[in-house]
Amino acid sequence: INSPENDPEEKKYQPMHLRISAMFALAVSLALLVLSGVGARNVPPPTFPSSYYEANPQMEVLSADARIYLFRNFLSEAECDYIKNKATPRLARSGVVDAKTGKSKIDDIRTSSGMFFNRGEDPVIQTIERRIANLSMTPVYHGEGLQVLRYEAGQKYEAHWDYFFDEKNAARGANRYATMLTFLETVEEGGETVFTKMPTPDGRDNEGFSECAKHHLAVKPHKGDAVLFHSMKFNGEFEPRSLHGACPVIKGTKWSMPKWIHAKQYKMNDLYDLEAEEATKPKPTEPSAEEF
């Protein structure tokens, strides 16, 4: 389990294989800041927006240093409802990854129900996955399949890292570099996503939040909003400030949809892997002047 009991702050991961230089890292941050102006118009997004820009999101920088961002209106209400309805018949008790074996197991630290979609399972899912890839500035084939989670009253997920500490999972697509967590429903009370190594922005307790989320950087689940945060630093080291949890739901039902993005191609033998093959094929070289 990637929990605080396995605190790896002294551990370092080998530099990730995403070709990110210091200059590109700066460009990513600047691009995200520029996007904060997108969606300033008070216009509702289309039912099924075809692109990130059409979705009319509004960005808030929750922590520039830790690279945690909130995007409002990332999904339309219709998209959220579509995903929930499609996922409901396939829900089962959620598991956690065993830090030693890399296998999934049931544990009381996580009490939600969940399921995974296949990557590119249908046109709506493909559109959402490509929107996430564009926003996170990573290839679509670096992502795992979309997962959908349902938390009912009293259910939670205690503080954990999305980063893997077992060799089996870490080797499959390097390691988890970032997470896009989208909320598919607004929760009446509780259910916040809380970053337990991050203080509140102004140093004071969050007003209107549950006790679980009062003392740290936290986000209330609001339908269509999404949080992007990073499990790895630009140099490939583990980012301990990505420690986060799902507070217990007090009133209502919480639906969320995490998308885990790896530092390299995450192979699943599907259409995105074919896309990766095309993208990584050696390009034919043009003949030089001497050859004419």
C-alpha positions in Angstrom: 0.0 0.0 0.0 1.5 3.4 -1.0 0.7 4.9 2.4 2.6 7.1 4.9 3.8 3.9 6.7 5.9 3.3 3.6 7.2 6.9 3.6 9.8 7.0 0.8 10.9 10.6 1.2 14.6 9.5 1.1 13.9 7.2 -2.0 14.6 8.5 -5.5 13.4 7.2 -8.7 15.7 7.1 -11.7 15.1 10.1 -14.0 11.9 9.6 -16.0 12.0 8.9 -19.7 9.7 11.7 -20.6 11.9 14.0 -22.6 11.5 17.0 -20.3 14.3 19.4 -20.0 14.4 22.3 -17.6 13.3 24.6 -20.4 10.4 22.4 -21.2 9.4 22.2 -17.6 9.3 26.0 -17.5 7.2 26.0 -20.6 4.7 23.5 -19.1 4.2 25.7 -16.0 3.8 28.9 -18.2 1.4 27.2 -20.5 -0.8 26.2 -17.6 -0.8 29.7 -16.2 -1.8 31.0 -19.6 -4.7 28.6 -19.7 -6.0 30.1 -16.5 -7.5 32.8 -18.7 -9.4 30.3 -20.9 -13.0 30.1 -19.9 -13.2 33.6 -18.4 -16.5 34.0 -20.3 -19.5 32.9 -18.3 -20.8 30.5 -21.0 -21.9 27.0 -20.2 -19.8 24.3 -22.0 -21.4 22.2 -24.8 -23.1 18.9 -23.9 -20.2 16.8 -25.3 -17.4 19.2 -26.0 -15.0 18.0 -28.7 -11.9 19.6 -27.3 -10.4 21.1 -24.1 -11.0 24.6 -25.3 -14.6 23.9 -26.2 -15.1 22.6 -22.7 -14.5 26.2 -21.4 -12.5 25.3 -18.3 -11.3 27.8 -15.7 -8.0 27.0 -14.0 -7.0 27.8 -10.4 -3.4 27.3 -9.3 -3.6 25.5 -5.9 0.2 25.2 -5.6 2.6 26.4 -8.2 5.6 24.8 -6.5 4.0 21.3 -6.0 2.2 21.7 -9.3 -1.4 21.1 -8.2 -4.1 22.7 -10.4 -7.9 22.8 -10.3 -9.8 23.0 -13.5 -13.5 23.9 -13.3 -15.9 22.7 -16.0 -13.4 20.1 -17.2 -16.3 17.8 -18.1 -19.8 18.8 -19.0 -22.7 17.5 -16.9 -23.8 15.3 -19.8 -20.3 13.7 -19.9 -20.3 13.1 -16.1 -23.7 11.4 -16.3 -22.7 9.3 -19.3 -19.6 8.0 -17.5 -21.6 7.3 -14.3 -24.3 5.4 -16.1 -21.8 3.4 -18.2 -19.8 2.5 -15.1 -22.5 1.6 -12.6 -23.2 -2.0 -13.7 -19.5 -2.8 -13.5 -18.7 -1.5 -10.0 -17.1 -3.8 -7.5 -15.2 -3.3 -4.2 -12.1 -1.2 -4.7 -8.7 -2.7 -3.9 -5.3 -1.2 -3.2 -1.8 -2.1 -4.5 0.4 -4.1 -2.2 3.7 -2.3 -1.9 5.7 -5.5 -1.7 3.9 -7.8 -4.3 2.4 -5.2 -6.6 -0.9 -7.1 -6.6 -4.3 -5.7 -5.8 -5.9 -6.5 -2.4 -8.8 -5.5 -0.3 -8.0 -3.2 2.6 -10.1 -1.1 4.9 -8.1 2.1 4.1 -10.1 2.2 0.9 -13.8 1.4 1.1 -15.2 2.7 -2.2 -16.6 0.7 -5.2 -14.8 1.0 -8.6 -14.2 -0.2 -12.1 -11.9 0.5 -15.1 -12.8 1.3 -18.6 -10.7 0.0 -21.4 -8.6 2.7 -23.0 -10.5 4.2 -26.0 -13.5 2.1 -25.1 -15.9 4.4 -27.0 -15.8 7.8 -28.7 -16.8 9.7 -25.5 -14.1 8.0 -23.5 -11.6 8.6 -26.3 -12.5 12.3 -26.3 -12.0 12.6 -22.6 -8.7 10.7 -22.6 -7.3 13.0 -25.3 -8.5 16.1 -23.5 -6.6 14.8 -20.4 -3.5 14.1 -22.5 -3.6 17.6 -24.0 -4.0 19.3 -20.7 -1.3 17.3 -18.9 1.0 17.7 -22.0 1.7 13.9 -22.1 1.0 11.4 -24.9 -2.4 9.6 -24.6 -0.6 6.3 -24.5 1.1 7.1 -21.3 -2.2 6.9 -19.4 -3.9 3.9 -17.7 -7.6 3.3 -18.4 -10.0 5.6 -16.8 -11.2 4.4 -13.4 -14.5 5.3 -11.9 -15.0 5.3 -8.1 -18.2 5.6 -6.0 -18.1 6.6 -2.3 -21.3 6.3 -0.3 -21.9 7.8 3.2 -18.9 6.9 5.5 -16.7 5.6 2.7 -13.2 7.0 2.2 -9.7 6.5 1.0 -7.0 7.2 3.6 -3.9 9.3 2.7 -1.7 7.5 0.0 0.6 8.2 -2.9 -0.3 7.2 -6.5 3.4 6.6 -7.1 4.4 2.9 -7.1 7.0 1.5 -4.7 7.0 -2.1 -6.0 9.3 -2.9 -9.0 6.6 -4.8 -10.9 4.2 -1.9 -11.4 6.9 0.7 -11.7 8.6 -1.1 -14.5 5.5 -1.4 -16.7 5.4 2.2 -17.8 8.2 3.7 -15.7 6.2 5.1 -12.8 3.1 7.2 -12.3 4.0 10.8 -13.2 0.7 12.6 -12.7 -2.9 12.1 -11.8 -6.0 13.8 -13.3 -8.8 13.4 -10.8 -12.2 14.4 -12.1 -15.4 14.7 -10.0 -18.5 13.3 -11.6 -21.0 14.5 -8.9 -21.2 17.3 -6.4 -21.1 16.0 -2.8 -23.4 17.7 -0.2 -21.0 17.3 2.7 -17.6 15.7 3.1 -15.7 13.7 0.4 -13.1 16.3 -0.1 -9.7 15.4 -1.8 -7.1 16.5 0.8 -3.4 16.9 0.3 -2.1 16.0 3.8 1.5 17.3 3.4 0.3 20.7 2.1 -0.9 23.5 4.4 -4.0 25.6 3.7 -3.3 28.4 1.2 -3.6 31.2 3.8 -2.5 29.2 6.9 -6.0 29.2 8.4 -8.5 26.4 8.6 -10.7 25.9 5.6 -14.2 27.2 6.3 -17.1 25.0 5.2 -15.0 21.9 4.9 -15.3 18.7 6.9 -13.0 18.1 9.9 -10.9 15.8 7.7 -10.1 18.6 5.2 -10.0 21.7 7.4 -6.3 21.8 8.1 -4.7 21.1 4.7 -5.0 22.0 1.1 -8.2 20.4 0.0 -10.8 20.5 -2.9 -14.5 20.0 -2.6 -16.0 17.5 -5.1 -18.0 19.6 -7.6 -19.5 18.0 -10.7 -17.3 18.4 -13.8 -14.2 19.8 -11.9 -10.8 18.1 -12.1 -7.6 18.3 -10.1 -4.2 17.7 -11.8 -1.4 16.9 -9.5 2.1 15.3 -10.0 3.7 12.3 -8.3 7.1 13.0 -9.8 9.2 16.1 -9.9 10.7 17.4 -13.2 14.0 15.6 -12.4 12.3 12.3 -12.0 12.4 12.2 -8.2 9.4 11.2 -6.2 7.1 14.2 -5.1 6.2 13.5 -1.4 3.7 16.5 -1.4 1.4 14.4 -3.7 0.2 12.5 -0.6 -3.6 12.7 -0.7 -6.7 11.1 0.5 -10.5 11.0 0.0 -12.3 12.3 3.1 -15.3 10.3 4.4 -18.6 11.2 2.7 -20.9 12.7 5.3 -24.0 13.4 3.1 -24.6 12.4 -0.5 -22.7 10.2 -2.8 -19.2 10.9 -4.3 -18.3 9.9 -7.8 -14.7 10.5 -9.0 -12.7 9.4 -12.0 -8.9 9.2 -11.7 -6.6 9.0 -14.7 -3.1 7.9 -13.9 -0.4 9.1 -16.3 3.0 7.4 -16.5 6.4 8.7 -17.3 6.6 6.3 -20.3 4.3 4.4 -22.6 1.9 2.3 -20.5 1.4 -0.8 -22.7 -2.1 -2.4 -22.8 -2.1 -3.9 -26.3 -4.7 -1.6 -27.6 -5.3 1.2 -30.2 -3.2 3.7 -28.2 -0.2 1.3 -28.3 -0.5 1.2 -32.1 -0.5 5.0 -32.0 2.7 4.9 -29.9 4.4 2.6 -32.5 3.6 5.1 -35.2 4.8 8.0 -33.1 8.1 6.4 -32.3 8.9 5.0 -35.7 12.2 6.4 -37.1 11.5 9.2 -39.5 13.0 8.8 -43.0 15.9 11.2 -43.5 16.0 13.6 -46.4 18.8 13.2 -48.8 21.7 15.6 -48.4 22.8 17.9 -51.2 25.9 15.7 -51.8 23.6 12.8 -52.8 22.1 14.7 -55.7 
